[in-house]
Amino acid sequence: MALNATLIGQIIFVLTLVVVYFTLKFAKGKTTNLPLVGFYAIVLNLIFAPAGWIYCWYWSTKPLLPK
């Protein structure tokens, strides 16, 4: 299997979608501005992927907002 720029770009795109989905799923009920969380997740994953994974982990460990 030959690795080329197209394949690497597709892999990065799919990983970005997965991480953004889970970040939004974890952040639901924990933030008042969910679109901003999604935007930050996309930006972090496209610029430096491990930062996006850490951001996803941050939202998975954050407690729910009080009602």
N, C-alpha and C positions, 0 to 999 in steps of 0.2 A: 504494500500500500504506500503510495507516494503522498507525502505531506506537502501541501502547497498553501499559498496564502488564502485561497478560497475556502479550503477545508478548515483551516485554523480560524478564519473569520466566522464560519458557520458554527463551530464548536463554541467559540466565545459568545456568540449570539444566543445559542440554546442555554448555556450556563447562566447567562445574564437573565434570561426569562425565568429560569427555575429559581434563582436566588431572589429576584424581585418578587415573584409570586409568594415565596415563603416569608420574605420580609414583610410584605403587606398582610399576609395571613397572621403573622405573629404580632404585628403592630395594631391590628384592629382591636379597638376597645382600650388601647393603651396610649392613644394620642388624639389630639383634637384636630390635627391637620394631616390626614392620611395621604392626600396627593403629594404633599411636600416630602413625606417619608419615601414614597415611591420614586419621586424625582431624584432624591439623594441616593437611593439604592441603585438606580440606573447609572447615574454619573459615577459613583464609586466603582461599580462593576466594569464600566467601560474604560475608566482611567487606570485603575489598579485593583484587579479582581480580589485579592485577599482582603483589602479594606472593605469591600462589599460583603464578604463573608463575615467579617467581624461585626459589621453593622447589623447584619441579619441576626447574629448571635446576641447582640446587645438588645434587640427588640424581643428576642425569645426569652430573655431573662428578666426583663423589666416587668414590674408588677402592674396590675390593672389600675385604671384611674378610679378614684372613689366616686361614688354616685351621689 
